[in-house]
Structures are given as structure tokens and as C-alpha cells.
Amino acid sequence: MTRHDLANPIFTDEAKATAHMEADRWPDGANCPHCGSLNVHKMAGKTQAGMFLCNDSREKFTVRTGTIFARSHIPLRKWLLATYLMAASKKGMSALQLSRMLGLSYESTWFMCHRIREGMKPTGTAPIGGDNKVVEADETFIGGKAKNRAYKKKEPKKHAVMTLVARDGESRTFHVANVKAKTLRETIVKVASRKSYLATDELASYGLMKRAVFGTHHSISEAHLPRYLAEWDFKWNIRNITDGERAALALKGAEGKRLTYRQPREGAHA
Ligand SMILES: [Zn+2]
């Protein structure tokens, strides 16, 4: 990531952040997220900044309505910066690192991170691989390393994770109950095209990157694991593009995904 990218005013100026997301989400003009109508107008007045009114459904909305940034008191410029930093960081960023950079509490930042990961979830579910294509399979365990065992704290739970990677193609990572052959086989037939060849070589480069990403997060709870896996697949699948392009894709995902879960209670951190 270059200095130049972080100096972009969309990360410091709320009006510019809003204009950036409006242009990105609505390149042909705003449309109502409630009814789809293009018959909308921007409301006047300072207190209504960024607010639109739909002339058909009479509903109010902003560029955040219907996205993972909806119903949040955190300024949009901070959401954009967090999205950018998470997408650009190849090794993954912890909520603690991000909270310092954003000047927000750990709790707020942790919550943002999970919403942003939600945006990174793939939208398509087409099988990977195909005719004459090679799909590689790899299993690993995530978590389970206690940082401080002095007080005989229970060791964090390990999670079995399976990755299927189409050679020169995309990856899909899943939380599996165990790494028994039968369990893995069931996942493979669900995810990979039956026409593919299955290889189980060690995925050397892939394994290295994966360790880097998951090494950032000390322990991950089962409930939140799928979002970490989504972040991982997202980064792998677009590994050959620039930081800026990756951030733009993450923002597209954020715009396209509605919030699917509520804020967890205090202490429920991954
Ligand atoms: Zn409407």
C-alpha cells in the first residue's frame, strides 16, 4: 500500500467519502433501495446531508441503506478506510491494529471487521473446477494456541478447516466437523465439479499465505469462523490484482450485502 492511497480525502472528509460511495454504488444515478425507483431527489438542508427521498415510495434513504454500513454511527470515511486496509493487507489485520489506526474503540472496530468480512463472502455458489481441471484439497486446523497458559486456562478450541483450490482458479474454504475421509469427501462432492481431477499434494504457497492470515488472530470462535474463511478466500481469489482494485472489490461486496446478523453481546469476541 502506498502513502498516496491513504492520503485520499475520502478517508478523512465525510462529504467526499459519501460522494465516492454514491458514485460507486449508483454510477447511473441514485435509485431507491426500498422500491428500486429512479424517481428520487436529494434532500436539502444540513441535517439531511446525504439523505434522499423516493418520490414513489416516499421512503428516505442514504447511500448506506441496504449495505453492511447501514444503521451504524461510525462515519462512512472510517468504514471506507477500514475496508481499504482490510482488503489491502495480505496478512490480515487484527481488530486491535485497526482500532488504533481508526481511532475507534476495540469493540466498535471488532464489529466493523466482521461486517466487512461479511461483504467479502462470495455471491456465487457454482462448483469449482470442471472438465480436465485440477482441484487441490488441503485440510488444516485453526486456533487452539493459547497465548498465556500460566493460569491453566482451557486451551482454545481448534477448528478443522478444508480448502479446495482449483489450480489457477479460485478457492473455497469450509469449516468441517473433522478431517475424516468421509467428511472431507462429502464436502468435495458438494463444492467441486465431478468432472475435475482431485489432487491432494501439499499446497505449499497457499499454505504459507493461509498461516500468515490466520496467525494474526489468536483464537477464533466457531460462530465467527465462516467470516474469517470468507476473508481468506476473498484475498486468495484476487491475489494478483493491486491493493486499490482489491479495495474497490471489497467495497462492491459491502454495497451488495445486507447485514445478516446483529451486534454480538459484549465479551463474545472471536
Ligand atoms: Zn422507493
Boltz pocket constraint, residues with backbone or C-beta under 6 A from the ligand:
constraints:
  - pocket:
      binder: B
      contacts: [[A, 32], [A, 33], [A, 34], [A, 35], [A, 36], [A, 37], [A, 54], [A, 55], [A, 56], [A, 57], [A, 58], [A, 59]]
      max_distance: 6.0
